[in-house]
Amino acid sequence: MRVLFAAAVSFAAAVATAAAGGPHAETLYARSGGRITGFAQDGRLIAWFAPNEKRCNTVHVRNLSNGLNATMPSATARNVTCTWPTRNATVPLAVDYTTSRALWALHQQSPLAYDYVIGAGGGPGDRRERRFQQLAHTAHGAGLWLGAIVGDGGTLAYAVTSVDYEDEAGCLAGSSPCTMKIQGSGSGVYRLVGWRPQLIPDTRAAVEVAASGNTLAIVATDSITKSGRPVAGADLPIDVVDATNGDKIASATPQGTPVAVALAPHVLATLERTPIGVRVAWYDPATGQPLGSAPVASATAPELTASDRYIVFRVGRSIRAVEVATGRIRTLTTAAATPVGLSLEGTRLAWAENLPHSARIRAYYLSSG
């Protein structure tokens, strides 16, 4: 990996001893008088979005190996990130350790709902803001919808669903219902190749996507709600594909509707809402065969993160894990505030949390034994 970071910053001494001892929690970063509205990690990199309506919004990337920090996008070049009115809304964010690049999305609700998909890098000459796509849709749903943004081991990708009227002329004339449909054109999963987003061949409209290196797990869009929002369907296969060429590796069939998905080298994890309750399930991503499942609380948040040993989810501020080998669920810790960007990288489980007068990034180190 090339070294990208230009300036050293103070670094928490606890990080140096993070690998020692059993499960424990510590603070990786703290800021006073501000918030963190997006968080992601990959390898030894952590990244966070720091809104600042009075000055300039910024994305920060830090290397946990040496404490070096990069701030992007470059303030010397014109960019939309700096002055975007985030209003403390959660910002989808992904980071890639291999390229030390970050990908994020800025959302605007009115007068037209749209998302800017934006990226930048941490190295000299790489911090200029790149605007990849502007995905807009009407209040009725027609247009482009952004799905998940993901990054892992050389892959930065995002999902798009294109929605249109079945009969727009009839809808406007009042002679036919304003029914929406999923469009093939424009839909699919896009991967950054260099600084260009390229549609991965044979991928369809998707609402969720997870990455593990060059492998993606894709939850396809099945239908459109009355408000025009794309949603997943029940009992439909989740495809595992090669991110470089779209070749299908396997398909896993959930029980119910998958509302979250996570991918590790040897585990595909899903959070599934079924007619009789909510469960976490896991599958072999090489074959699609089910490996296990465990019931979880109905109040479980629609987000998952996984390694080959653990699948982590949360219920409110309570952070819990399923042991893949046994199916046993245990509570790991309770965050001081609602976790932002909960993610698992090896044995490091990390998230951001916003306190009344400060914000911080916390890490809980799981046992590797």
KOLVOVO-342800 format. One line per field, with one value per atom (N, C-alpha, C): residue number from 1; x, y, z. Coordinates in steps of 0.2 Angstrom, whole numbers. Layout:
BEGIN
pos <- NUM/... .
xx <- X/... .
yy <- Y/... .
zz <- Z/... .
This chain:
BEGIN
pos <- 1/1/1/2/2/2/3/3/3/4/4/4/5/5/5/6/6/6/7/7/7/8/8/8/9/9/9/10/10/10/11/11/11/12/12/12/13/13/13/14/14/14/15/15/15/16/16/16/17/17/17/18/18/18/19/19/19/20/20/20/21/21/21/22/22/22/23/23/23/24/24/24/25/25/25/26/26/26/27/27/27/28/28/28/29/29/29/30/30/30/31/31/31/32/32/32/33/33/33/34/34/34/35/35/35/36/36/36/37/37/37/38/38/38/39/39/39/40/40/40/41/41/41/42/42/42/43/43/43/44/44/44/45/45/45/46/46/46/47/47/47/48/48/48/49/49/49/50/50/50/51/51/51/52/52/52/53/53/53/54/54/54/55/55/55/56/56/56/57/57/57/58/58/58/59/59/59/60/60/60/61/61/61/62/62/62/63/63/63/64/64/64/65/65/65/66/66/66/67/67/67/68/68/68/69/69/69/70/70/70/71/71/71/72/72/72/73/73/73/74/74/74/75/75/75/76/76/76/77/77/77/78/78/78/79/79/79/80/80/80/81/81/81/82/82/82/83/83/83/84/84/84/85/85/85/86/86/86/87/87/87/88/88/88/89/89/89/90/90/90/91/91/91/92/92/92/93/93/93/94/94/94/95/95/95/96/96/96/97/97/97/98/98/98/99/99/99/100/100/100/101/101/101/102/102/102/103/103/103/104/104/104/105/105/105/106/106/106/107/107/107/108/108/108/109/109/109/110/110/110/111/111/111/112/112/112/113/113/113/114/114/114/115/115/115/116/116/116/117/117/117/118/118/118/119/119/119/120/120/120/121/121/121/122/122/122/123/123/123/124/124/124/125/125/125/126/126/126/127/127/127/128/128/128/129/129/129/130/130/130/131/131/131/132/132/132/133/133/133/134/134/134/135/135/135/136/136/136/137/137/137/138/138/138/139/139/139/140/140/140/141/141/141/142/142/142/143/143/143/144/144/144/145/145/145/146/146/146/147/147/147/148/148/148/149/149/149/150/150/150/151/151/151/152/152/152/153/153/153/154/154/154/155/155/155/156/156/156/157/157/157/158/158/158/159/159/159/160/160/160/161/161/161/162/162/162/163/163/163/164/164/164/165/165/165/166/166/166/167/167/167/168/168/168/169/169/169/170/170/170/171/171/171/172/172/172/173/173/173/174/174/174/175/175/175/176/176/176/177/177/177/178/178/178/179/179/179/180/180/180/181/181/181/182/182/182/183/183/183/184/184/184/185/185/185/186/186/186/187/187/187/188/188/188/189/189/189/190/190/190/191/191/191/192/192/192/193/193/193/194/194/194/195/195/195/196/196/196/197/197/197/198/198/198/199/199/199/200/200/200/201/201/201/202/202/202/203/203/203/204/204/204/205/205/205/206/206/206/207/207/207/208/208/208/209/209/209/210/210/210/211/211/211/212/212/212/213/213/213/214/214/214/215/215/215/216/216/216/217/217/217/218/218/218/219/219/219/220/220/220/221/221/221/222/222/222/223/223/223/224/224/224/225/225/225/226/226/226/227/227/227/228/228/228/229/229/229/230/230/230/231/231/231/232/232/232/233/233/233/234/234/234/235/235/235/236/236/236/237/237/237/238/238/238/239/239/239/240/240/240/241/241/241/242/242/242/243/243/243/244/244/244/245/245/245/246/246/246/247/247/247/248/248/248/249/249/249/250/250/250/251/251/251/252/252/252/253/253/253/254/254/254/255/255/255/256/256/256/257/257/257/258/258/258/259/259/259/260/260/260/261/261/261/262/262/262/263/263/263/264/264/264/265/265/265/266/266/266/267/267/267/268/268/268/269/269/269/270/270/270/271/271/271/272/272/272/273/273/273/274/274/274/275/275/275/276/276/276/277/277/277/278/278/278/279/279/279/280/280/280/281/281/281/282/282/282/283/283/283/284/284/284/285/285/285/286/286/286/287/287/287/288/288/288/289/289/289/290/290/290/291/291/291/292/292/292/293/293/293/294/294/294/295/295/295/296/296/296/297/297/297/298/298/298/299/299/299/300/300/300/301/301/301/302/302/302/303/303/303/304/304/304/305/305/305/306/306/306/307/307/307/308/308/308/309/309/309/310/310/310/311/311/311/312/312/312/313/313/313/314/314/314/315/315/315/316/316/316/317/317/317/318/318/318/319/319/319/320/320/320/321/321/321/322/322/322/323/323/323/324/324/324/325/325/325/326/326/326/327/327/327/328/328/328/329/329/329/330/330/330/331/331/331/332/332/332/333/333/333/334/334/334/335/335/335/336/336/336/337/337/337/338/338/338/339/339/339/340/340/340/341/341/341/342/342/342/343/343/343/344/344/344/345/345/345/346/346/346/347/347/347/348/348/348/349/349/349/350/350/350/351/351/351/352/352/352/353/353/353/354/354/354/355/355/355/356/356/356/357/357/357/358/358/358/359/359/359/360/360/360/361/361/361/362/362/362/363/363/363/364/364/364/365/365/365/366/366/366/367/367/367/368/368/368/369/369/369 .
xx <- 4/0/4/3/7/5/10/9/6/0/-4/-4/-3/-5/1/-1/3/5/1/2/1/5/4/0/-4/-8/-7/-10/-9/-13/-11/-13/-15/-20/-22/-17/-14/-9/-12/-19/-22/-22/-22/-22/-16/-10/-4/-4/-9/-10/-16/-19/-26/-26/-21/-21/-20/-18/-16/-23/-23/-28/-34/-40/-46/-50/-57/-61/-62/-61/-61/-63/-65/-67/-62/-62/-57/-59/-57/-59/-53/-54/-49/-48/-54/-54/-59/-58/-64/-63/-69/-69/-74/-72/-77/-81/-87/-91/-93/-93/-95/-98/-100/-103/-99/-101/-99/-105/-106/-112/-111/-105/-103/-97/-97/-91/-90/-84/-82/-75/-73/-66/-65/-59/-56/-49/-47/-40/-38/-32/-30/-33/-37/-40/-47/-48/-54/-56/-62/-64/-71/-71/-77/-79/-86/-88/-90/-86/-87/-91/-97/-101/-99/-99/-98/-101/-107/-111/-108/-104/-102/-95/-92/-85/-86/-84/-83/-84/-88/-89/-82/-80/-74/-75/-71/-70/-63/-62/-56/-54/-48/-46/-39/-39/-34/-31/-24/-21/-19/-23/-22/-15/-11/-4/1/0/5/2/-5/-8/-8/-6/-6/-14/-15/-22/-22/-27/-29/-36/-36/-43/-45/-51/-53/-60/-63/-59/-54/-50/-45/-49/-48/-51/-49/-43/-41/-45/-48/-52/-60/-63/-71/-74/-78/-81/-88/-93/-99/-100/-95/-95/-94/-90/-89/-95/-99/-105/-111/-111/-118/-121/-128/-132/-134/-129/-131/-136/-137/-142/-141/-135/-133/-136/-138/-141/-135/-137/-132/-129/-123/-119/-117/-119/-116/-109/-105/-97/-94/-89/-85/-78/-73/-66/-63/-58/-54/-47/-44/-37/-32/-34/-29/-28/-32/-31/-31/-33/-34/-38/-44/-49/-55/-59/-66/-71/-77/-83/-89/-93/-98/-104/-109/-115/-118/-120/-123/-131/-135/-142/-146/-150/-155/-162/-166/-173/-178/-176/-180/-176/-179/-185/-186/-180/-180/-175/-178/-173/-168/-162/-156/-150/-146/-140/-134/-129/-122/-118/-115/-110/-103/-99/-93/-87/-81/-76/-69/-64/-58/-53/-46/-41/-37/-33/-29/-22/-20/-13/-13/-6/-5/-8/-12/-15/-21/-23/-28/-34/-34/-39/-44/-43/-48/-55/-60/-67/-69/-71/-73/-81/-85/-92/-94/-96/-97/-104/-109/-116/-121/-126/-131/-137/-140/-146/-152/-156/-162/-168/-173/-180/-185/-191/-197/-200/-205/-208/-212/-214/-218/-214/-207/-202/-199/-201/-198/-191/-186/-179/-175/-169/-164/-163/-163/-162/-155/-152/-146/-147/-144/-144/-138/-135/-129/-123/-118/-111/-107/-102/-98/-90/-86/-79/-75/-71/-67/-62/-55/-50/-49/-49/-49/-55/-61/-67/-71/-73/-78/-84/-90/-95/-102/-107/-113/-119/-125/-130/-135/-138/-143/-149/-155/-161/-165/-166/-170/-177/-181/-189/-192/-197/-201/-208/-212/-220/-221/-226/-228/-231/-235/-238/-238/-233/-232/-238/-239/-244/-251/-252/-259/-260/-254/-254/-256/-252/-253/-260/-263/-269/-275/-273/-278/-282/-280/-283/-280/-275/-272/-269/-268/-265/-258/-255/-248/-243/-244/-240/-233/-228/-221/-218/-213/-209/-202/-198/-191/-188/-184/-180/-174/-172/-166/-160/-162/-157/-155/-149/-147/-146/-150/-150/-144/-142/-136/-131/-126/-121/-115/-112/-107/-101/-95/-89/-84/-80/-75/-69/-67/-61/-57/-52/-48/-53/-54/-58/-65/-66/-72/-77/-84/-89/-91/-90/-92/-97/-102/-108/-105/-106/-103/-108/-105/-110/-115/-120/-126/-129/-127/-130/-136/-141/-148/-149/-155/-157/-156/-153/-151/-153/-155/-156/-151/-147/-142/-136/-130/-124/-119/-115/-110/-104/-98/-92/-87/-83/-77/-72/-67/-62/-66/-65/-67/-74/-77/-83/-89/-95/-101/-106/-110/-117/-122/-127/-132/-139/-142/-150/-153/-156/-160/-166/-168/-174/-180/-185/-190/-196/-198/-204/-203/-209/-209/-215/-214/-219/-224/-229/-234/-231/-225/-222/-216/-216/-211/-204/-203/-197/-195/-189/-188/-186/-189/-188/-186/-183/-182/-188/-188/-193/-192/-197/-197/-195/-190/-188/-185/-182/-179/-171/-168/-161/-156/-151/-146/-140/-138/-133/-126/-121/-114/-110/-107/-104/-97/-93/-86/-87/-84/-85/-81/-77/-73/-76/-80/-84/-91/-94/-101/-102/-97/-99/-102/-107/-111/-107/-106/-102/-107/-112/-118/-124/-129/-135/-137/-139/-142/-149/-154/-161/-163/-165/-167/-174/-175/-182/-185/-190/-192/-189/-189/-186/-180/-174/-168/-168/-167/-166/-159/-154/-147/-143/-137/-133/-126/-122/-115/-111/-105/-101/-94/-91/-85/-82/-75/-73/-77/-79/-82/-89/-92/-99/-103/-109/-113/-119/-120/-124/-130/-136/-142/-146/-150/-155/-161/-166/-172/-178/-183/-189/-194/-196/-201/-208/-213/-220/-220/-215/-215/-210/-206/-201/-195/-190/-184/-178/-174/-168/-162/-156/-150/-148/-147/-145/-138/-135/-128/-128/-124/-124/-116/-115/-108/-108/-104/-105/-102/-98/-96/-101/-106/-111/-118/-119/-126/-130/-126/-130/-130/-136/-137/-132/-130/-125/-128/-133/-136/-140/-144/-148/-149/-152/-153/-159/-164/-169/-166/-168/-166/-172/-171/-177/-180/-186/-190/-187/-185/-182/-175/-172/-165/-165/-160/-159/-157/-159/-158/-150/-146/-139/-135/-130/-126/-119/-114/-107/-105/-100/-98/-91/-88/-82/-83/-78/-79/-81/-80/-82/-88/-89/-95/-99/-105/-110/-113/-112/-113/-119/-124/-130/-131/-136/-138/-145/-147/-154/-154/-156/-155/-147/-145/-138/-134/-138/-135/-132/-125/-122/-121/-123/-123/-120/-118/-114/-117/-117/-119/-112/-111/-105/-107/-103/-105/-104/-99/-98/-104/-107/-111/-118/-119/-126/-127/-123/-124/-124/-129/-129/-127/-123/-121/-120/-121/-121/-114/-111/-104/-103/-107/-106/-112/-113/-118/-115/-117/-114/-117/-113/-116/-121/-121/-127/-128/-133/-134/-128/-125/-120/-121/-115/-115/-110/-112/-108/-104/-108/-106/-102/-96/-93/-87/-86/-81/-76/-70/-64/-59/-59/-55/-58/-54/-57/-59/-58/-59/-66/-71/-78/-78/-80/-79/-86/-87/-92/-91/-95/-95/-101/-101/-106/-106/-112/-112/-115/-111/-113/-116/-119/-121/-117/-110/-106/-99/-99/-94/-96/-91/-92/-85/-86/-80/-81/-75/-75/-73/-77/-75/-74/-70/-68/-69/-71/-72/-68/-63/-59/-61/-63/-66/-60/-61/-56/-55/-48/-46/-45/-46/-45/-51 .
yy <- -6/0/6/11/17/21/25/29/36/38/44/50/48/53/59/65/70/73/72/76/71/71/67/71/68/71/67/70/66/60/55/48/45/42/39/33/34/29/22/21/15/11/14/10/6/8/4/-3/-3/-9/-13/-11/-13/-21/-24/-31/-35/-32/-36/-37/-42/-43/-46/-47/-49/-44/-45/-40/-34/-28/-22/-16/-10/-5/1/6/12/17/23/28/29/29/30/38/41/48/52/58/62/69/73/80/83/89/93/98/99/104/103/96/94/88/85/79/75/68/64/61/62/59/54/51/46/42/36/32/26/24/18/16/10/7/2/1/-5/-6/-12/-13/-9/-5/-1/7/8/14/15/21/23/30/31/37/40/46/49/56/57/63/68/74/79/85/86/92/98/104/110/116/117/122/129/131/138/138/133/133/128/122/118/110/107/100/96/91/87/80/76/69/68/64/63/55/54/47/46/41/40/33/32/26/24/19/17/14/12/10/15/21/26/33/33/39/45/44/49/50/57/59/63/61/65/68/75/78/79/78/79/81/84/86/92/93/99/105/109/116/121/119/124/124/118/117/118/120/121/114/113/107/108/103/104/101/97/94/99/104/109/113/115/119/116/109/106/106/108/108/101/98/91/90/96/96/90/88/82/76/75/69/64/57/52/52/52/52/45/42/36/37/32/33/26/26/20/22/17/19/12/13/7/8/3/3/2/-2/-3/3/8/14/20/19/25/30/28/33/32/37/37/39/36/37/39/44/46/49/50/53/58/64/70/70/70/70/76/78/84/81/84/81/86/92/97/102/105/104/98/95/88/84/78/73/70/71/68/67/63/61/62/66/67/61/57/52/55/55/59/55/56/53/57/55/59/54/56/51/55/52/55/57/55/57/64/66/73/72/77/77/73/69/65/67/73/75/79/81/85/81/84/81/78/72/69/68/71/70/64/59/53/53/53/53/58/61/64/60/57/53/56/58/62/58/59/56/61/61/65/62/66/64/58/57/50/44/46/40/39/43/42/45/41/44/39/41/36/37/31/30/27/30/27/21/16/10/11/6/6/8/11/12/8/4/0/0/-2/-2/-7/-11/-16/-19/-19/-22/-21/-15/-14/-12/-13/-11/-6/-1/4/4/3/2/5/6/8/5/5/2/8/6/11/8/11/8/14/12/17/15/21/20/24/22/26/24/28/26/20/16/11/15/20/24/31/35/42/46/45/49/48/42/40/43/43/45/53/56/64/66/61/63/60/56/54/48/45/39/33/33/26/28/22/23/25/29/31/26/20/14/15/13/13/7/7/0/2/-4/-4/-4/1/1/-2/-6/-9/-4/1/6/10/11/15/11/6/2/-3/-5/-9/-7/-11/-9/-6/-1/3/2/1/0/5/9/13/10/11/9/15/15/22/27/32/37/37/32/31/26/28/23/19/12/8/3/2/-3/-10/-14/-20/-24/-28/-32/-36/-37/-41/-40/-34/-33/-29/-30/-27/-22/-18/-14/-17/-13/-16/-11/-13/-9/-10/-15/-17/-20/-19/-22/-23/-28/-29/-31/-29/-31/-35/-39/-42/-43/-39/-39/-38/-42/-42/-46/-47/-51/-46/-46/-43/-47/-45/-48/-43/-45/-40/-42/-37/-38/-34/-38/-34/-31/-26/-22/-26/-27/-32/-28/-22/-19/-11/-8/0/1/4/6/11/12/18/24/26/32/32/27/26/24/22/19/12/11/4/0/-7/-11/-18/-22/-29/-33/-39/-44/-49/-53/-59/-65/-69/-76/-76/-70/-70/-70/-74/-75/-69/-69/-64/-67/-63/-65/-63/-68/-66/-66/-61/-60/-57/-58/-56/-48/-44/-37/-34/-38/-36/-37/-42/-44/-46/-46/-48/-55/-59/-66/-69/-73/-75/-81/-80/-85/-90/-87/-91/-87/-90/-87/-90/-86/-88/-86/-90/-89/-87/-81/-80/-82/-82/-84/-77/-74/-68/-62/-56/-50/-48/-48/-46/-38/-36/-29/-26/-31/-29/-35/-34/-39/-37/-42/-41/-47/-46/-51/-51/-57/-59/-64/-66/-70/-77/-79/-86/-86/-80/-79/-74/-75/-71/-70/-64/-63/-59/-61/-57/-56/-50/-49/-49/-54/-56/-55/-51/-50/-56/-60/-65/-64/-68/-67/-69/-73/-75/-72/-67/-64/-62/-59/-57/-62/-63/-67/-65/-67/-66/-73/-73/-80/-79/-85/-84/-90/-89/-93/-94/-99/-100/-96/-91/-86/-90/-96/-99/-104/-106/-111/-108/-103/-101/-105/-111/-115/-112/-113/-110/-114/-110/-112/-112/-107/-106/-100/-100/-94/-93/-87/-86/-81/-81/-76/-70/-64/-58/-54/-49/-44/-41/-40/-36/-29/-26/-19/-19/-24/-24/-19/-15/-10/-13/-10/-14/-12/-15/-15/-21/-23/-29/-28/-31/-31/-38/-41/-48/-49/-54/-57/-65/-69/-76/-79/-75/-78/-75/-69/-65/-61/-61/-57/-52/-45/-40/-36/-35/-31/-27/-22/-18/-18/-17/-16/-9/-4/3/4/5/6/0/-5/-12/-15/-17/-20/-27/-31/-39/-42/-49/-53/-60/-63/-70/-73/-78/-83/-87/-87/-91/-98/-100/-108/-111/-107/-110/-107/-101/-98/-94/-94/-91/-83/-80/-72/-70/-65/-61/-54/-50/-43/-41/-37/-35/-29/-24/-18/-13/-8/-3/4/6/13/18/24/30/33/32/35/31/32/28/27/21/20/22/26/28/23/20/16/10/7/1/-4/-6/-10/-14/-20/-25/-26/-25/-26/-31/-37/-42/-43/-41/-41/-34/-29/-22/-20/-20/-17/-10/-6/2/5/11/15/22/27/34/35/39/41/48/52/59/60/63/65/72/75/81/87/86/92/89/83/81/75/72/66/62/55/51/45/42/35/30/25/20/13/9/3/-2/-8/-14/-20/-22/-27/-34/-38/-45/-50/-55/-60/-63/-64/-68/-75/-77/-84/-89 .
zz <- 0/0/0/-4/-4/2/4/10/7/10/8/12/19/24/24/25/24/31/36/43/48/53/59/64/68/73/80/85/92/91/94/93/100/101/108/109/115/117/118/119/120/114/108/102/101/104/103/107/112/115/114/109/107/106/104/102/108/114/120/124/128/132/129/133/131/128/127/125/129/126/130/125/128/124/125/120/121/116/117/113/108/101/96/94/95/93/97/98/102/99/98/96/101/103/107/103/105/102/95/93/86/86/80/79/74/74/69/66/59/56/51/50/46/49/48/51/46/45/41/43/42/43/38/36/32/34/35/37/43/42/48/47/42/42/45/48/50/47/45/42/45/46/48/45/45/42/48/47/53/50/51/49/53/49/52/48/50/46/46/51/51/47/46/42/36/37/31/34/30/32/29/33/31/32/28/29/31/37/39/39/37/37/41/45/50/49/49/49/56/59/66/67/62/63/65/62/64/66/66/69/64/57/52/50/48/47/40/36/30/31/29/28/21/19/12/12/7/1/2/-3/-2/-2/3/3/-2/-5/-10/-17/-18/-24/-22/-27/-27/-25/-20/-19/-16/-16/-13/-6/-4/2/8/7/12/14/10/12/11/10/10/16/16/23/25/29/31/37/40/46/51/51/56/54/48/45/44/45/44/37/36/29/27/22/20/18/21/20/20/15/15/14/16/15/12/8/6/8/11/14/8/3/-2/-6/-7/-11/-7/0/4/1/-2/-4/0/0/3/-2/0/-5/0/-2/3/-2/2/-2/2/-1/2/-1/4/2/3/-2/-1/-2/2/2/-2/-3/-6/-10/-15/-18/-22/-24/-27/-23/-21/-18/-22/-20/-23/-19/-21/-18/-23/-20/-24/-21/-26/-24/-25/-20/-20/-18/-20/-17/-17/-13/-13/-10/-11/-8/-3/1/6/4/-2/-4/-7/-7/-11/-18/-20/-27/-28/-22/-23/-19/-15/-11/-14/-21/-24/-24/-23/-23/-30/-31/-37/-36/-41/-41/-46/-44/-48/-51/-47/-50/-45/-48/-45/-46/-41/-41/-39/-43/-41/-42/-38/-39/-37/-40/-38/-32/-29/-23/-24/-30/-31/-33/-33/-34/-40/-46/-52/-52/-55/-55/-52/-50/-47/-40/-37/-29/-28/-23/-20/-15/-16/-11/-6/-4/0/-3/1/-1/3/0/3/1/5/4/8/4/7/3/5/2/-6/-8/-15/-19/-15/-18/-15/-19/-17/-22/-19/-24/-20/-25/-22/-27/-24/-28/-30/-36/-39/-41/-40/-43/-47/-53/-57/-57/-56/-55/-61/-64/-69/-68/-72/-72/-77/-76/-81/-87/-85/-91/-88/-90/-87/-90/-97/-100/-98/-96/-94/-86/-83/-76/-76/-80/-80/-83/-87/-90/-86/-81/-76/-79/-84/-88/-85/-82/-79/-72/-68/-62/-63/-58/-58/-55/-58/-55/-57/-52/-54/-56/-59/-61/-60/-60/-59/-66/-68/-74/-75/-80/-81/-82/-86/-88/-82/-80/-75/-68/-68/-62/-61/-55/-54/-49/-48/-44/-47/-45/-48/-44/-47/-44/-46/-42/-44/-47/-53/-56/-58/-54/-54/-51/-55/-52/-56/-60/-64/-61/-60/-58/-64/-64/-69/-67/-71/-69/-70/-64/-64/-69/-74/-78/-75/-78/-76/-69/-66/-59/-60/-56/-57/-51/-52/-46/-40/-35/-28/-23/-17/-11/-6/-6/-1/-5/-3/-5/0/1/6/2/4/1/6/3/6/0/0/-5/-12/-16/-23/-24/-18/-18/-16/-19/-17/-15/-10/-9/-11/-15/-18/-16/-13/-11/-17/-21/-27/-25/-29/-28/-31/-27/-29/-31/-28/-29/-27/-28/-26/-21/-16/-11/-14/-11/-13/-13/-9/-9/-15/-18/-24/-22/-15/-13/-15/-18/-19/-13/-13/-7/-9/-5/-6/-6/-8/-8/-3/-2/3/-1/3/0/-7/-8/-15/-14/-19/-18/-17/-13/-13/-17/-22/-26/-23/-24/-22/-29/-30/-37/-36/-41/-42/-44/-40/-41/-47/-50/-55/-62/-62/-69/-68/-62/-61/-61/-62/-63/-56/-57/-51/-47/-41/-37/-34/-31/-28/-26/-24/-22/-15/-11/-4/-4/-2/-1/6/8/15/16/23/25/27/23/24/20/22/19/22/18/21/21/27/29/30/30/31/29/26/24/26/27/28/25/23/20/23/24/26/22/22/17/17/23/23/26/27/30/26/24/22/27/30/36/33/36/34/40/40/45/42/44/40/44/41/44/41/46/43/47/44/47/55/57/64/68/65/69/65/69/66/67/63/64/60/63/60/57/51/47/44/43/40/35/29/24/21/18/15/8/8/2/-5/-4/-9/-13/-9/-11/-10/-6/-4/1/3/8/15/18/25/30/35/40/47/48/55/55/60/62/69/71/78/78/82/83/87/85/88/89/93/95/89/90/84/83/89/88/86/83/81/75/75/70/63/58/51/49/52/50/53/50/52/50/53/52/54/50/51/50/53/52/51/50/49/56/62/68/72/70/73/68/70/67/72/71/76/74/78/77/83/83/89/90/96/98/102/99/102/103/109/111/113/113/115/109/110/104/106/101/103/97/98/93/93/88/87/85/89/87/82/76/70/72/75/77/81/86/90/90/87/87/93/98/104/103/107/106/113/113/119/118/124/123/124/120/120/125/123/127/125/129/128/126/120/118/122/123/127/123/117/112/106/102/97/92/91/87/79/77/70/66/61/57/60/64/67/62/63/59/62/59/62/57/59/55/59/57/61/68/73/80/82/78/80/78/83/82/84/79/80/78/80/79/81/79/82/86/91/95/97/97/98/105/109/116/116/122/122/120/122/120/116/114/111/106/103/99/99/98/99/95/93/90/95/96/101/97/100/98/103/102/106/103/107/104/106/101/103/104/107/108/102/100/94/95/102/103/102 .
